């Protein structure tokens, strides 16, 4: 009998998986699947006895918003597109020993992203959008991706300031340029790429809450050790409550397995519930609170857009 499932995520956020019954787009990355277990022995794994959560968990996230799209008029008659963007990063420190969480640091920055060779910072009233030169023609459709680099740098800066040693740092999203950070894992909520062959994918979809897959290695430009983990609170669908976790590819297999087991006893503690979060259970409770705080710090979008409108003559 065919079964139907309503995704626990609110429809306005898309889906937690790529489409249908799971990731629909095959990845072109080379994958090594025999590091922890031979492919023929893959099975759902539980944390070994004695593995416990670290005393302190740091969760870092960032948000970004396009405040306005702009264009320049160059002396030679040409024109370049530009984006004025606000972005913010923050770190939540969770002391699991006492059951308390606090904001360990947050910072807002604003940037003007364009390929124009002639403009500088954009000053809108008392707000300054620092110039970020974008390589190439700077098509408008490609400019939003340019915000990710400065945002990642801000996250790294705040993470470093918050660490005290012995903690676990959870990055909301892929690690990308943060692979060098110690005891750090990337947390990927949405599954839109098919990394594993069908036989091993069946092992993943057979995971119960609190179980993980064996680790595997992805050979992309942002290569990593990776594994799947199912959180509690899903609806029983094959990919419900599923997240992918990753760590640095430079780690020995033993250390990657250690982090995988550590994630298994730590991340489920932060899983959200549908009546509190439309992206439950994957949107972790501390991350959801941090996102709300950071979006508030970005300021009033309407006022910033008005200020930028008044300041556009400064681009000439």
C-alpha positions in Angstrom: 0.0 0.0 0.0 1.3 3.5 -0.9 1.9 5.7 2.1 1.7 9.4 2.2 3.6 11.7 4.6 3.3 15.4 5.3 6.7 16.9 5.7 7.1 18.2 9.3 8.7 21.4 7.8 6.2 24.2 6.9 5.7 24.3 3.2 7.0 27.9 3.0 10.5 26.6 3.7 10.4 24.1 0.8 11.2 20.6 1.9 13.8 19.0 4.1 14.7 16.7 1.2 15.2 17.3 -2.5 11.9 15.9 -3.6 9.8 12.8 -3.7 11.1 10.2 -1.2 14.5 11.7 -0.7 17.4 13.5 -2.5 16.6 13.6 -6.2 19.8 15.1 -7.6 22.8 12.8 -7.8 26.1 14.2 -6.7 29.1 14.1 -9.0 31.5 13.9 -6.0 33.7 10.9 -5.6 32.7 9.0 -2.5 34.8 6.5 -0.4 32.5 4.3 1.7 34.9 1.8 3.2 36.6 3.9 5.9 34.7 2.7 8.9 32.9 -0.4 7.6 33.2 -2.2 4.2 30.1 -1.4 2.1 28.8 -5.0 2.5 28.8 -4.5 6.2 27.0 -1.2 6.4 24.3 -1.0 9.1 22.7 1.5 11.4 25.2 2.4 14.2 24.6 3.6 17.8 27.1 5.4 20.0 29.4 3.0 21.9 28.8 2.7 25.6 30.7 5.4 27.5 30.4 8.1 24.9 28.9 11.2 26.4 28.1 14.7 25.3 30.8 17.4 25.9 30.2 19.8 28.8 30.0 22.8 26.5 28.5 22.9 22.9 28.9 26.0 20.8 26.5 26.6 17.9 27.3 29.2 15.3 25.1 30.5 12.6 24.8 33.5 10.3 22.0 35.3 8.5 22.0 37.7 5.6 19.5 40.0 3.9 19.6 42.0 0.7 18.6 45.6 1.7 18.6 46.9 -1.9 19.8 46.2 -5.4 21.7 49.1 -7.1 23.3 49.9 -10.4 26.1 52.2 -11.4 26.6 54.5 -14.3 30.2 54.5 -15.3 32.1 57.3 -17.1 32.4 55.1 -20.2 28.7 54.6 -20.3 28.7 51.2 -18.9 26.8 49.9 -15.9 27.3 47.4 -13.1 24.8 45.8 -10.8 25.3 46.0 -7.0 23.8 44.7 -3.8 23.6 46.4 -0.5 23.5 43.6 2.1 23.3 43.3 5.8 24.6 40.1 7.5 25.2 39.0 11.0 26.8 36.1 12.8 26.5 34.8 16.3 27.4 32.0 18.7 25.3 30.3 21.3 27.1 28.7 24.3 25.2 25.7 25.7 26.4 24.5 29.1 25.0 21.0 29.2 26.1 20.4 32.8 23.7 23.1 34.1 21.2 23.1 31.2 21.8 26.7 30.3 22.3 28.6 27.0 23.6 32.1 26.5 24.6 34.3 23.6 28.4 34.2 23.5 28.8 36.8 20.8 27.1 38.4 17.9 28.1 41.0 15.3 26.4 42.8 12.4 28.2 43.9 9.2 27.0 45.6 6.0 28.5 45.4 2.6 28.1 46.8 -0.9 28.9 44.0 -3.4 29.7 45.0 -7.0 32.2 44.5 -9.8 32.3 48.2 -10.6 35.9 49.5 -10.7 34.9 53.1 -9.7 32.8 53.1 -6.6 33.6 53.0 -2.9 31.7 52.5 0.3 28.0 53.4 0.3 27.1 55.7 3.1 23.4 55.8 3.9 22.8 58.2 6.7 24.7 56.8 9.7 25.0 53.4 8.1 28.1 52.4 6.0 28.0 49.6 3.5 31.7 48.6 3.1 32.7 47.9 -0.5 33.4 44.3 -1.5 34.7 44.0 -5.1 33.3 41.0 -6.9 35.4 39.4 -9.6 34.1 39.1 -13.2 31.2 40.9 -14.8 29.2 40.8 -11.6 25.8 39.7 -12.9 23.0 40.5 -10.5 22.0 36.9 -10.2 25.5 35.9 -9.0 26.0 38.7 -6.5 24.0 37.2 -3.5 26.6 34.3 -3.3 29.3 36.9 -2.8 27.9 37.7 0.7 28.8 34.2 1.9 32.5 34.7 2.1 32.5 37.7 4.5 29.7 36.1 6.5 31.8 32.9 6.9 34.8 35.0 8.0 32.6 36.7 10.6 31.4 33.3 11.9 35.0 32.1 12.2 36.1 35.2 14.1 33.3 34.9 16.6 33.7 31.2 17.0 37.4 31.6 17.8 36.7 34.2 20.4 34.1 32.0 22.2 36.1 28.8 22.4 37.7 27.8 25.7 38.9 24.3 24.9 37.2 20.9 25.2 34.0 22.1 23.6 32.3 21.0 20.5 31.6 23.6 17.8 28.5 23.0 15.6 28.4 25.1 12.4 24.9 25.4 10.9 25.6 24.4 7.3 28.6 22.9 5.4 32.0 23.6 6.9 33.4 25.1 3.6 36.3 27.3 4.8 36.2 26.2 8.4 37.8 22.8 8.0 40.8 23.8 10.0 38.8 24.5 13.2 39.3 21.8 15.9 36.5 19.7 17.2 34.1 21.2 14.7 31.2 19.6 12.7 29.0 21.0 10.0 25.3 20.4 10.3 23.3 20.2 7.1 19.5 20.3 7.5 18.3 19.8 3.9 19.2 16.8 1.8 19.1 17.6 -1.9 22.0 15.5 -3.2 22.3 11.8 -3.5 25.8 10.9 -2.4 25.5 7.1 -1.8 24.7 4.2 -4.1 21.2 2.7 -3.7 22.2 -0.2 -1.5 23.9 2.1 1.1 21.0 4.6 0.8 18.7 1.9 2.1 20.9 1.7 5.2 20.4 5.4 5.7 16.7 5.3 5.4 16.5 2.4 7.8 18.1 4.5 10.6 16.0 4.9 13.7 16.1 8.1 15.9 19.5 8.1 17.7 21.3 6.1 15.0 23.8 7.1 12.4 25.3 5.7 9.2 28.9 4.7 9.0 31.2 7.6 7.9 32.1 8.1 4.2 34.4 10.5 2.5 33.3 13.1 -0.1 35.9 14.1 -2.7 34.5 17.5 -3.7 36.4 20.8 -3.8 35.0 21.2 -0.2 35.7 17.5 0.6 34.9 16.1 4.1 34.1 13.1 6.2 30.4 12.8 6.3 27.6 10.7 7.9 23.8 10.7 8.2 22.0 10.9 11.5 18.3 10.7 12.3 16.8 13.0 14.9 13.8 12.2 17.1 10.5 13.9 16.3 10.0 12.9 12.6 6.9 11.4 11.2 8.3 8.0 10.1 8.9 8.9 6.4 12.2 7.6 5.0 14.0 10.9 5.2 12.1 12.6 8.0 14.3 14.0 10.7 17.4 13.1 8.7 20.5 15.4 8.8 23.9 15.1 7.3 26.9 15.9 9.5 30.5 16.5 8.3 34.0 17.1 9.6 37.4 18.0 8.2 38.8 15.5 5.6 42.2 16.1 7.1 41.3 14.2 10.3 42.4 10.5 10.7 39.5 8.0 10.4 39.6 7.4 14.1 39.0 11.1 15.0 36.3 11.4 12.4 34.5 8.3 13.9 34.9 9.9 17.4 33.2 13.1 16.2 30.5 11.1 14.5 29.7 9.3 17.8 29.9 12.6 19.7 27.4 14.1 17.3 25.1 11.1 17.9 24.8 11.7 21.6 24.7 15.5 21.4 22.6 16.8 18.4 19.4 14.9 19.3 19.3 16.8 22.6 18.7 20.0 20.6 16.0 18.7 18.2 13.0 21.0 17.8 9.3 20.1 17.8 6.7 20.9 15.1 4.5 23.0 17.4 7.4 25.3 18.2 9.3 25.3 14.9 8.0 24.9 11.3 11.4 23.3 10.4 11.3 20.7 13.1 13.1 18.5 14.1 16.1 19.5 12.0 16.2 23.2 13.0 18.0 22.9 16.3 16.4 24.9 19.2 19.5 27.0 19.9 20.0 27.8 16.2 16.3 28.8 15.9 16.7 31.3 18.8 20.0 32.6 17.4 18.5 33.2 14.0 15.6 35.2 15.5 18.1 37.3 17.5 20.4 37.9 14.5 17.5 38.9 12.2 16.5 41.5 14.8 20.0 42.9 14.9 19.9 43.5 11.1 17.7 46.5 11.6 14.5 47.7 9.9 14.7 46.7 6.2 12.3 49.5 5.2 14.3 52.3 6.9 17.5 51.0 5.4 16.1 50.8 1.9 14.8 54.3 2.2 18.2 55.5 3.4 19.9 53.8 0.5 17.5 55.3 -2.0 18.4 58.7 -0.7 22.1 57.9 -0.9 22.3 56.5 -4.4 23.8 59.7 -5.9 27.0 58.9 -3.9 27.7 56.1 -6.4 28.5 58.4 -9.2 
